[in-house]
Amino acid sequence: MFTKPVWNKLLKQQSLPKASQKNEMLPYKVLYFLFSVKIALFTCCGPEKRQSDFEVIGGAYTISQIASLPPQVNESSGLLVAERGKSFWSHNDGGSKPELYEIDYKGNLLRTLPLPLLRNRDWEDLAGDRDGNIYIGDFGNNGNSRRNLKIYKLHPSRPDRADSITFRYADQTEFPPRGKERNFDCEAFFWHADSLYLFSKNRGRKNVKMYVLPARPGDYTAQVRGEIFLKSMVTAADINPEHTLFAVLTYGKVLLFRLTDNTNPLKDPYLCIKVYRNQAEAIAFINETDFVITNEQGRMFLVEKKK
């Protein structure tokens, strides 16, 4: 949500006199307050239900905070269940160290995995395949002007050997486009059937586009596979272990889709769940129905379907 120049400005304020810090922080506090109010007012009975046919079932899921993240993960922007299923991988937002952090369900840091050969220009999400490979989406594109979009592929047992998937969007011809055509920012993806499914954040006309890429090293043109109206900005996505259901996280909501058609997975909207938990930007399924989300305020939540 907040760009790196904003964060850098805030960091510089640590050396200012206290009175100056207070004055300089005021615009940020107002901005964050308005952002929080907007998220709190989001409802599942709005445009998504009318135009995209999501079900709204009150009380279908419970949401509870299960942990606080360790200080090393101070801006969690991606989340992936580790191979043994008892922990998660996460990373910080763009401009941070090129590292992955393994954390358990209590928020304990189990290990730090440095990736010195990579660069965290704007890491936004994690995905994983059935062979235990991790995909790191370095495709944050707030200004819609990047021409070096990239996804890293690696196995945690061989962190010094990473492959790259570079790509461009088939329907982007201007860098940046004008006004409402700026819908080429991505913060969400998952792996399915040897392909990577990417979701635009929805900065333009409120239509989220889904792109598909091969999940193997190379240089590709990402093709549009589907499109759906979503009023909220998309910040993460994940698919359940059986690949029958996938989730799209937005500011204030989780939108579930049944995976019934590989040609257009967006064609079967299922359920809208309100999950106002500040600036939530990462999600990971832990079983067929339940998932964990983390926010950039350092908290971890379990979203669990009622029996």
SVG drawing of the C-alpha trace seen along z (x, -y; Angstrom):
<svg xmlns="http://www.w3.org/2000/svg" viewBox="-26 -20 51 53">
<polyline fill="none" stroke="black" stroke-width="0.4" points="0.0,0.0 2.7,-2.5 5.6,-2.9 9.2,-2.7 9.8,-6.4 7.2,-6.8 8.8,-4.1 12.3,-5.6 11.0,-9.0 9.6,-7.5 12.9,-5.8 14.8,-9.0 12.5,-10.6 14.1,-8.4 17.0,-11.0 14.8,-14.1 14.0,-15.9 10.9,-14.7 8.8,-17.7 9.8,-17.4 9.1,-13.7 5.6,-14.4 4.9,-16.9 6.4,-14.8 4.5,-11.7 1.1,-13.4 0.3,-13.1 1.3,-9.4 -1.0,-8.8 -3.9,-10.5 -3.3,-8.5 -3.1,-5.2 -6.2,-6.0 -8.2,-6.7 -6.9,-3.5 -7.9,-1.5 -11.4,-3.0 -11.9,-2.2 -10.9,1.5 -13.2,1.7 -16.1,0.5 -15.6,3.2 -18.5,5.7 -19.2,8.9 -22.6,7.6 -21.3,5.0 -20.3,5.0 -18.6,8.4 -21.8,10.1 -23.9,8.2 -21.6,8.5 -19.5,11.6 -22.0,13.9 -20.1,14.7 -22.0,16.4 -22.2,14.6 -22.7,16.9 -22.5,15.2 -20.4,17.0 -19.1,19.6 -15.5,19.0 -13.9,17.9 -10.9,15.7 -8.4,15.6 -5.0,14.2 -2.6,17.1 0.8,15.3 2.9,12.2 5.7,12.3 9.3,12.1 11.0,8.7 13.0,10.0 9.7,10.3 8.7,6.7 6.7,6.4 5.4,9.8 4.4,9.7 4.3,13.4 3.5,16.7 3.9,20.3 3.5,23.5 6.9,25.2 7.3,28.7 6.8,30.5 3.6,28.6 4.6,27.5 5.9,24.0 5.8,21.3 8.1,19.4 7.7,15.6 9.7,12.6 9.6,8.8 8.4,6.3 10.5,4.7 13.8,3.1 14.5,5.5 17.2,8.1 16.9,11.0 16.0,13.6 13.3,16.1 12.3,16.6 10.9,19.9 8.4,19.3 6.2,21.7 2.6,21.4 3.6,19.5 5.5,16.9 9.0,18.2 11.8,17.7 13.1,21.2 15.8,20.1 16.8,17.4 17.6,18.5 19.9,15.9 19.6,15.7 22.7,13.5 22.5,14.0 19.0,12.6 17.7,9.0 14.6,8.0 13.5,5.2 9.8,5.7 9.0,9.2 5.3,9.5 4.2,13.2 5.3,16.8 4.1,20.0 5.1,23.6 4.9,26.7 4.5,30.4 8.3,30.9 9.0,28.5 10.2,25.7 9.6,22.1 8.6,19.3 9.3,15.7 7.3,13.1 9.5,10.1 6.8,8.4 5.6,5.5 4.9,2.7 3.1,-0.3 4.0,-2.7 3.1,-0.2 6.4,-1.1 8.6,2.0 10.1,3.9 12.0,6.4 9.3,8.4 10.7,11.6 9.9,14.8 12.7,16.7 12.5,20.5 14.6,22.3 14.6,25.2 15.3,24.4 17.8,27.2 19.8,25.5 19.5,21.8 22.6,21.0 20.9,22.4 18.0,20.2 16.4,20.1 14.6,17.0 11.3,16.6 11.1,13.3 8.0,12.0 5.9,9.2 2.1,8.7 0.6,9.4 -1.8,6.5 0.6,3.8 1.9,1.5 2.6,-1.7 5.0,-2.1 3.1,-3.4 -0.3,-3.4 -2.6,-6.4 -5.0,-6.7 -7.5,-3.9 -5.5,-1.6 -2.9,-1.1 -3.8,2.4 -0.3,4.1 0.7,4.3 0.7,7.8 1.0,8.9 -0.5,12.4 0.0,15.8 -0.1,19.5 1.2,22.7 -1.2,25.2 -0.7,27.9 2.9,26.8 1.7,23.2 1.8,20.0 -1.4,18.0 -0.9,14.2 -3.6,11.7 -3.4,8.0 -3.9,5.8 -6.8,3.8 -5.5,0.2 -7.6,-0.8 -11.1,0.1 -11.8,2.4 -11.3,5.5 -8.8,8.1 -7.1,9.9 -5.6,13.3 -2.5,14.2 -0.8,17.6 2.9,18.4 4.8,21.7 6.4,22.6 9.8,23.2 12.9,20.9 12.6,18.8 11.3,15.5 7.6,15.3 4.6,13.2 1.9,13.6 -1.4,14.2 -4.8,13.2 -6.8,16.2 -9.7,14.5 -11.1,11.3 -13.5,10.5 -14.9,7.4 -13.4,6.9 -13.7,3.5 -10.9,4.3 -7.2,4.5 -5.7,8.0 -2.7,8.5 -2.1,12.3 -3.4,15.6 -3.0,19.4 -4.5,22.7 -5.5,25.6 -3.5,28.8 -6.0,30.8 -6.2,27.9 -10.0,27.8 -10.3,24.3 -8.2,21.1 -8.3,17.9 -7.7,14.3 -6.8,12.0 -7.8,8.3 -7.8,5.4 -10.6,6.5 -11.8,9.7 -10.9,13.2 -12.6,14.4 -12.8,18.1 -13.1,19.8 -13.9,23.4 -11.3,24.7 -13.5,26.4 -12.1,25.1 -8.4,24.8 -9.1,22.7 -10.7,19.9 -10.4,20.6 -12.2,17.3 -15.5,18.6 -16.7,20.2 -16.8,17.7 -17.7,19.3 -17.6,17.4 -16.7,14.0 -15.3,13.8 -14.8,10.5 -11.3,10.5 -10.6,6.9 -7.1,7.3 -5.3,4.1 -2.9,4.3 -3.1,8.1 -0.8,9.0 -0.1,12.8 -2.2,16.0 -1.5,19.7 -3.8,22.7 -3.0,25.2 -5.6,27.8 -8.5,28.1 -10.6,25.3 -8.6,23.3 -5.8,20.8 -3.5,18.4 -3.0,14.7 -0.4,12.3 -0.4,8.5 2.3,5.9 1.6,4.9 3.3,8.2 0.4,10.4 -0.7,13.9 -4.3,15.0 -6.0,18.4 -9.2,18.3 -11.0,21.6 -14.2,23.0 -16.8,23.9 -17.6,27.6"/>
</svg>
